[in-house]
Amino acid sequence: MDDVPVTDSDIDFYQENGFIQYKGFFSAAEMDHLRAAIDDAIGSHRDRILGAEGGGRTSDDYERVFNQMVNMWVDSPAAREFAFSKRLAETGRRLSKARHVRIYHDHAMVKPAGQGSKETNCHQDAPYWPMDPLGSFSAWIAVDNVTVDNGCLHFVPRSHKFGLLEAIKLGVEGENIADKMRAQGHDVADPVAIDMEAGGVTFHHGCNFHFAGPNRTEQPRRAFAIIYIPDSVTFTGGREAAGAGDEMTAGGPWDHPVHPILAGEA
Ligand SMILES: O=C(O)CCC(=O)C(=O)O
């Protein structure tokens, strides 16, 4: 595929630091399209928003962190164009050095505007995923321009090298994996803020420490992320966010119609 931006030094950077940024991966027109799809989905499927009252809410503060909708691709053709983007999946496949990658799930993350907006605590993603070994990763698409003021992501370089740590409670103020590791005497690098215009994309390893500040602007901050599973990673059983857990075997591959291969060889 010709239009995949990955160079050898990008692969080295991602492997060393656990994240990478690509500015202008998608065009402004593509982001207009995705933004409208997210607004439509959030408006018409309120029951599926994880942060909303009665919809998987984890604490009173959770919906001030973000409103999250998982697997939008299932009922939004526009979201599916991005969730199943071959170019995006192939970029991630090369960075992660996988033979192929499957989709785990997509998720829209809308960080609400205003005074009550809260930080997304510094965390790793992998503790929430029923997967082994490590290696799964996310692509995070800036659907709006993102800055420190409206809750852009911050990544801690090389933190994925700490491996799998505890799950941080995202709705509980002050929970922070970087602080916990520093308190135990570990040398944790300073976070890097990733501001970028709409259409920019970051990739981050499931063990990378990352967070997003509160949204102090008057507009919501919309992002759309896709989690990818490399071929080497098995399903460990238990909770599976896309709902296919009962139809897969613990210890086996992620071989299921809701987790198709998006890039690479079967
Ligand atoms: O979008 C956010 O505010 C947080 C995103 C995040 O933590 C993730 O995609 O893993």
The ligand as an SDF file (V2000), in Angstrom:
LIG
                    3D

 10  9  0  0  0  0  0  0  0  0999 V2000
   -9.7960   10.4500   24.6110 O   0  0  0  0  0  0  0  0  0  0  0  0
   -9.4900   10.4640   25.8000 C   0  0  0  0  0  0  0  0  0  0  0  0
   -9.7520   11.4280   26.5180 O   0  0  0  0  0  0  0  0  0  0  0  0
   -8.7700    9.3120   26.4110 C   0  0  0  0  0  0  0  0  0  0  0  0
   -8.4050    8.2950   25.4030 C   0  0  0  0  0  0  0  0  0  0  0  0
   -7.7690    7.0900   25.9470 C   0  0  0  0  0  0  0  0  0  0  0  0
   -7.4340    6.9960   27.0990 O   0  0  0  0  0  0  0  0  0  0  0  0
   -7.5220    5.9890   25.0080 C   0  0  0  0  0  0  0  0  0  0  0  0
   -7.9200    6.0660   23.8320 O   0  0  0  0  0  0  0  0  0  0  0  0
   -6.9390    4.9920   25.4420 O   0  0  0  0  0  0  0  0  0  0  0  0
  1  2  2  0
  2  3  1  0
  2  4  1  0
  4  5  1  0
  5  6  1  0
  6  7  2  0
  6  8  1  0
  8  9  2  0
  8 10  1  0
M  END
$$$$
